[in-house]
Amino acid sequence: MAYKIKSGVAARLIKDSYYIVQPEKMKLVKLNKTGTLLFKLLLKTADERTLAKKLASEYGISEARADKDSASFIKELLAGKIIQKC
């Protein structure tokens, strides 16, 4: 499944981190290195499987762990109303 940034949410890459502004919550979120890596892929309309594969190869973790971690990341972004399903 593909995702996109929700309308009204601003995301900017500054140096090596993504900063996300949630206007309705008046909140600024700074993603860590891993979050930034995954968010960049999401912006290219990557699906959950692509995120997990990249995570596994980048950090040398099992695919099962990568699947769980990438699903958790997406779930947080959806719950925070940062992204939405296309």
C-alpha positions in Angstrom: 0.0 0.0 0.0 1.2 3.5 -0.8 1.1 6.5 1.5 1.3 10.3 1.1 1.7 13.3 3.4 -1.7 14.5 4.7 -2.8 17.9 3.5 -1.7 20.7 5.8 1.3 18.8 7.1 4.7 20.2 6.2 7.9 18.1 6.0 11.4 19.5 5.4 14.8 17.8 5.2 17.2 19.9 7.2 20.8 18.6 7.2 20.2 14.9 7.7 16.9 14.9 9.5 13.3 15.4 8.5 11.3 17.9 10.5 7.5 17.5 10.3 5.1 20.3 11.3 1.6 19.2 12.3 -0.4 22.5 12.2 -3.6 21.1 13.8 -1.7 19.8 16.8 0.8 22.8 16.8 3.6 20.2 17.0 7.1 19.9 15.5 8.5 16.4 15.1 12.1 15.6 14.4 12.8 12.2 12.9 15.9 10.3 13.9 18.3 8.8 11.3 16.2 5.6 10.8 12.9 7.6 10.7 14.4 9.9 8.1 15.5 6.9 6.0 12.0 5.4 6.1 10.2 8.7 5.6 12.3 9.4 2.4 11.1 6.1 1.0 7.5 6.8 1.9 7.7 10.1 0.0 8.7 8.1 -3.0 5.5 6.1 -2.6 7.3 3.0 -1.2 5.2 0.3 0.3 5.6 -1.5 3.6 7.7 -4.3 2.0 10.1 -1.9 0.4 10.6 -0.1 3.8 11.3 -3.4 5.5 13.8 -4.6 2.9 15.7 -1.3 3.1 15.7 -1.4 6.9 17.0 -5.0 7.0 19.8 -4.3 4.5 20.8 -0.9 6.1 21.0 -2.2 9.7 21.6 -5.9 9.2 18.5 -7.0 11.0 16.2 -9.9 10.2 13.4 -9.3 7.8 10.9 -10.3 10.4 12.2 -7.6 12.7 12.3 -5.1 9.9 8.7 -5.9 9.0 7.6 -5.2 12.5 9.7 -2.0 12.9 8.5 -0.5 9.6 4.9 -1.4 10.3 5.2 0.3 13.7 6.7 3.4 12.1 3.9 3.6 9.6 1.3 3.0 12.3 2.7 6.0 14.3 2.6 8.3 11.3 -1.0 7.3 10.5 -2.0 7.8 14.2 -0.2 11.1 14.3 -2.1 12.2 11.2 1.1 12.8 9.3 0.5 10.4 6.4 -2.6 8.9 4.8 -3.2 5.9 2.6 -3.4 6.7 -1.1 
